[in-house]
Amino acid sequence: MKKIILRELLRFYGKQMGTSLFYIGALLLFPFCVAMKIMADVRESYIYMDYAGLLNGLVIPVQGIMLLVAVYMYQLVADEIQYRQSILFPDIVRIQYQRVLAILINHLLFTGVILLFGVVGVFMYLQYEQVPWSGFQVDLLRHILIFYFLPLILAALWGMNCAMIFGKRKVGMFLLVLIWVLLGPLNTEFFSAYFYGGGLEDVRSLLFMGPLQPGSVYLPLVGYLGSKALLLKNVIHLALQGIVLFLLIGQWHLRLLRRWMTAGASFLALCLLITISPYALANGQRGFDRSYDADLVKHYNIPYPFEPSRESLDYTIQDMNLILNPVGNQIEATAELKIQSDQTKLALSLWHEYRVISITAKAEKLQYAQQGDFIMIPHVPKQRIHTLTVHYQIKNSAYFPVTQEEWYLPATTNWYPVHQPQPVNRLGVETLDLIVDRRKSIDVRITGDLPTDLVSNLTRQDARTMSPG
C-alpha cells in the first residue's frame, strides 16, 4: 500500500472544502463584515487618529466564524472516524496523520486567502482616506494574525479533536460549543469580572486568546493590540491542541510500545509549553490592560490622603537638567534641580508609579519619603539656592506607556519632579488647569540616549540634547 498519499489527500480535501457552501460561506463573513464597517464609516467625519478604530469590534464576528468552522471540521472528521474500528491496518496511523495534515493545510490556505480579501479592503479604505503607508499597516497585519487568523486555525483543531474523541455522538457537539464559550475570543466578555481582575500579565490570561476589550483594540501613540507575548500565547493554544490531536491519533497504533512512545512525546511537548508559557505573560502593552483601573480609582479617592504642607511648597525651581537612559521597558532618569528656597523641607510632585532611587545634594544623600504623587524631603541644605539630584525610574504604565518601541510622557504625568500643590491626576479631569507651559517658568534641558523620533515642545540641539531653543 502507498504510505505517502499527502498530495492526493490535499487535492481531495481541497476540492471538498472549496465546494462546501457552509465552510466557504462562514469564512466569507469576515470580508463581508469589513465591507459593512467601511460602508458605515466612509460617510463619517473622523479626526486623523480615529481611522484605526475600523477594526474595533471585529473580533465579535470572528468569534461566530470560529464556531461555524469548528462545527464544519467536527462533521468532516466525525463522518470518517465512526468507521475506524473496521479499518485498523498497519498504516492507518500514518494515513490518519496525513489526512488531518491535508485538512489543516487546506484550511490554512482558504483562511489566509479570504482574510487577505478583508485586509485588502481595509488597506484600500485607508488609502482612500489618505492614511500614508508606514509601520501602522505592519502593526495592523500583526493584529490580524494574532486575533483573527490564529483563532480560526485553533477552531479547526477544536472541531477535529472533539470528533476524534466522540465521533458523531451529540455530546461531542455539546462539548465543542462549551469550549467555544469558555475559551473563545469573547470569553473576556462572558466572564469579564474574572479576567479584568487579572489583566494581561496574570496567569489567568492564558485562558483567553482575544483582547480584554473587543471594542478597543487600538490606542493612539501605542498602536494595535498585538505584542510578541500575545502572539506566543495564541501559538501555545494552537500547539496544545496539536499535541492533543497527535496523542489521539497515536493511540490507534496496534503496538502498545508505539502508543506509549506517542504518549511520552506528547508529555515532553506539553512540558515544553509549560516552560515557555511565562513568556506569554510578559506583555508590554499595558494600555489595553483594565486590571489597573480599580487601583487608580482607589488611589485618587477624594480626599487625597497625601497633602503637602504650605511651607514645603514655598520654593521655586529655576533650572532643570534631565538625563534619560532607556533600559528595556523603563527609563533610568536623573533630574538635576536648581532650587531657590528659604525652607528646610520640600515637597516635589512625581507620578506615583515612578520609584525614586535616591536624592542627593552636593554628593550628600538626603532622606525622603515617597507618598502618593509627592516626594517629601524633610531636611534640605540651609542655603537660599541649592541643587538637588533626584534619581528615579520611569516604568511602563497602563496609562503612560514606556517600551522599547515608544515613550508616551505627557505633561499630565509629571514624569519629572515639579512644583505642584495637588495630586498629578484625578482620572484626567480635575487637574487639567494645573498643566501649564513650564518653559515659561523653568529652564528645562534633556540629555541622554534619546530616540531619534522623539517629539517634544523642546528643540533638539544634537543627537543627545534637547533644550528650550
N, C-alpha and C positions, 0 to 999 in steps of 0.2 A: 504494500500500500504506500502511496506517496505521502511522505511525512510533512513536507513543506508545501502548504497549499494557501499561503497567506495572500498571494496575488489573486488567486481565484476567489478567495473569500472577500477581498477588498472590492472586486467588481460586483460580486453577488450582493453584498450588503449595501454597497454604494447605490446600486440600482433600486434595491428595496426601500432604502431610506429616502432616496431622492424622489421617488414616486409616491411617497406617503403624504397625503394632504394634511393629515393630523400633525406629523412631525415638522414638515416644512412650514405649514401654517403657523405652528407655535413659534418657530424661530423668526418668522417674518413679522411677528408682533413687535419686535424691537425697532426695526426701521420705521414701522408704521407709527409707533408711539413718538419716535424722534420727529417724524414729519408733522404729527399733530402739535407737538410742542413748538416747533418752528413756526407753523401757521398761526398759532395763538400768540407767539411772541413777536412776530415780524411787524405787527401793527402797533406794538407798544413802544413808547419812548423811554429808553434806558440811558443812564449815565454809562460811561465807558466801561467801568469795572463790573457792571451788572450782567454783561452778556455771558459771563462764565456760569451764571446760575441756570443756564439752559438744561444742565444735567441734574439739577435738583429734583429729587423725587423719582427719577427713572429707575432706581433700584426696586421700586414697587412693582412695575410691570415685569421686571426681570425675575422677581420672586414668583410671579404667576407662571412665567415661561419655564422656570425651573421645575415646577410641579408637572407641567404638561410633558416636558422632556423626560422626567423621571418615570411617569406613567407609561410613556411610549417604550422606553427601554425595558421596563418591567414586563410589558406584554411581549416585546420582541424576544427577550431571552426566555421568559417563562414558557412560551409556546414550544420550545425545544427541550427545555430542562425536564419536562414531565416524562420524556422518553429515555432519560439517561440510564435507567436500570436495565433497559433492553439492548444497550449498545456499549456495554463495558468490554472493550477490546484493548490490547496493549497500548495503542496510540491515542486513545481517547483524550488523555490529559493534554498531550501536545496539540492535538487538534482544537481542543477547547480553549487553550491559551491563544492560539492563532485566531480563533473565532472572536473572542472578546477584544483582542487587539485590533482586528479588522473593523469591528463596530466602533471602537473608540477613535481610530484614525479617521474614519469617515465622519464621525461626529465632530472631531476637531476641525476638519476641513469645512463642513457645512456651517458650523457655528462661526468660524473665523470669517468666512466669506460674507455671511449675512450680517454679522456685526459690522463688517467693513462698510457695507452699504449705509448703515446708520452713521458711522464715523464720517464718511464722505459727505453725508448730508449736513452734519454739524460743521465740518470744515468749510463747506460751501456757504453756509449761513454766516459764519464768522468772516469769511472773505467778503461777502455781500455787505456786511456791516463795517467793513474796513478795519477789522482787527488784524494787525500785522502778524506775519509768521515769526515765531520766536520759540523759546523754551516752553511757552504756555501750551502749545499744541502737543509737545512731548509729554508734558505733565498730564494733559487730558488723556492721552493714549495709555499712560501708566495706570490712571484711574480706571479706565475701561477694562484693561487687562485684569486688574485685581478684583473688581466688583461686578463685572458682567461676564467676561469670558471664563475665568476660572470657576465661578459658581455654576455656570451652565455645564461645564465638564464634570463637576462634582455631582450635579443632579443625575447625570447619566450613570455614574458609579453607584449612587444610591439605588436607582432602579434595578441595576444589574445584580447588586448584592442581595437585595430583597428577593429577586427572582431566583437566585441561586439557593437561597435558604428555604423559601416557602413554595416555589413553583407557582401554580395557578390558584393556590388557596387564597380565599378572600382575606385572611388575616394578614397576608403579605402586603396587600394594597392598603390595609388599615395602618400597618406599621410604617409604610412608606409616607403616608400623609402625616403621621405623627412626627416622623423625622423631619419632614419639611417644615412643620410648625416649630419644632424645638430648636432646629439648627439652621434654618434658612436665614437669609439676609434680614428678614423683618422680625426675627425673634427679639431684637432690641426694642421693637415697638410693643410686642406682646408682653414682654417681661421687662419693661423699661426701668422700673424701680430697682430691680436686681442688678442689671447691667450698668445703669448710671452710677450706682454706688461704687462700682469698682473701676470703671473707666477703661481706657485702652491699655493700661500698663499693669492691670491686675490679672491674676491667673484666670479669673472667670471670663476674661475677654477671649480666651482660647475656645470658648463655646459659641462664639458668633463670628461670622465672616463678613458682615456688612458694616456700614457706617453706624455710629451711635445715633445719628440723626439723619434719616434718609432725605429729609428736605433741606439739609445744609451740608453740601459736600465741597464747597469752595469758600475760601477766605481771602480777601484782598491782601496782597503782600506775602501770603503764605502759599497759596496755590490750591490745587485739588487735593483732597484726602487721598493718600496713596504712598506711604513710606515703604522702605525696604522691609521693615518689621511686619507690616500688614501683608505684604506680598509673601513673605516667608510663612506667615500664619495660614494663609489660604493654601499655599503649597503643602503645608503639613496636613491640612484637611484632605487634600487630594491623595497624598501619599498614604495616609491612614486607610482610606477606602481602597486604595490599590493593594495594600497589604492584605486586607480582609478578602478581597477578590482572589488574590494569589493563593491564600490559605484555603479558601473554599474549593477552588478547582483542584488544588493539590491533594485534597482528601479523596479524590477519585482514583488515585493510584491504586493498583492492585496489590502492590507490595507494601507491607507495614513499614519497612525501613524508609521508603521514599516518602510516605506520609509523615513520618517523624522528621525527616530532613526538611520537608516543606514547613512544618510547624517550627522547627529550630530557626530556619532562615527568616520566617515571619517574626519570631520573637526578637532576633537580633536587629531586624529593621525597625521594630517598634521601640527598642531601647535607643536606637539612634535618633528617632524622632523625639523621644523624651529628652535626650541630651541637648538637642538644638532648640527645643521649644522655648527656653528663656529668652533667646534672641528675638523671638517673635513678640516679646513684650517690651522691647526696647524702642518704643515709639516716640519720636521726637515732635510729632505734630499735636502738641497739647491743646492747641486752639480748638480742636474738634472734640476734646475730652470734657464731658459735662460733669465728671466726678468732682471737679474743683469748685463748682458753683456754690454748693452748700457751705463750704469753708469760707468762701469770700463773703457771702451774705452774713455769716456769723461774725466774721472779723470786723465788718463795718456796721454792726448793730449800733444804733444810737441810744444812749450817749456813748461816744467812743471812749474806751477805758483808759487811754493814754493821753493826757493833756499836759503839754509843757508849760512851765511857769513863765510869767511875763518877763522876769529877769533873764531867763535863759534864752529868750528871743531878742534881747537887746544887743544886737550886733549887726555888722554889715560885711558881706563878702565882696571884696574889691577885685579879686583876681582869682582865676581857677585854671589849673592845668590838668587835663585828664589824660591818662596813659592807658590805652586799651590794648590788650593782647589776647586774642581768641585761643582757647584751649578746648577743642572738641565742641560740645554743645553748651559752652559757657564762655564768659569773658573774664579774665583776670584784670581788674580795674584798680587804678590808683588815682586818687583825687588830691591834688595839692591846692589847698585853700589859703589865700591871703585874707585874714580876717581882722577887722577893726572892732574892738570891744573893750569896755571897761569892766566887764563882768568876769567872774571866776568860773562860771559854768555856762555851758552852751547846749542848745538842742538843735540838731540838724535833722532835716527830713530826707528819708530814703525809703523807697518801696520795700515793704516788709519781707518780701521773698528773697531779697538780696542780702547775703550774710556778710557781716563785717568781720574781717580777719584781724585787723589791728589799726590803732590810731596813734600817731606819734607827733611830737613837737620838738624840733631840734634834736632828733635821734632819741628822745626820751619817750618811752611808751606811756600812754595815758590810759587811765581807767575809763570804761564806758559801759553803757547798758543799752542794748537794742530792744526797744519797747514799741511793738507795732511798727508804724511808719516813722518812728523817731529814733534818733541816736542821742542818748542823754550822756553828756560828758560833765561829770561833777567838778573836775578840777582842771583848769587850763592855765597856762603861764600868765603871771601878773604883769602884763605889758599891753599897751594900747593896740599895737599892731603885731601880730604873730602869724606864723604859718603852721597849719595842721595838715598832716598827711594821712588820708584815710585809704586803707587797702581793703577791698571788698570783692565779692564775686557776683557777677551778673549771670544768673542762671536762666535756663529755658523756662518759660512760663506759659500757662494756658492762655494768658491774655496778652502777653508781650513776648512773642517767640524769639528765641536766640538759638540758632542752629548753625551748622557749618555752611548752610545754603543761604540763610537770611538772618538779618538783625532787624527787629522792629522795636525801636526805643523812642516812643513819643514823649512829649513833654508831660503828659498826664501821668507818666510813670514815676517821675522823679528818679530816674535811673542813675543820677549823680547827686551827691549831697547838696541840699539847697536850704535856704531860709524860708520856712513856711509854717504858719501857726496852726494849720488844721491838717487832718489826715490827707493822704495823697488822693484817694479816690473813694467816693461813696457810690460805687456802681456806675461811675461815669456821668453823674448828673449834677450833684450839688457843687462840685469844686471846679467846674469849667471856668468860672470867673477868676479863679486863682492863677490860671495859666496865662502868663504874660510873656512878651518877648524879652527874655532875660539878658539879651545882648545889650539892652539899654542901661542895665544896672551892673552887669558883671562882664568882665573881660574874660571870655572862655576860649581855651585853646585845647585841641585834641591831638594827641600824638600816639604812635604805636603801629602795630600791624593792621592797618586799616584796609578794608575791601576797596577794590578799585571803583566799584559802582555804588559806593556809599553816598546816599543823598542826605543832605543836612542843610540847615539855614546858615551854616558856616561856609567859608570859602576855602577850597583846597589849595594849599600853598605848594605842596610836593607830595610824593607817594606816602609819606608818613605824618603829614601835618595838615590840620585844618584850623583856621582861626577866623575872627570876625572880618578879615579882609583888609 
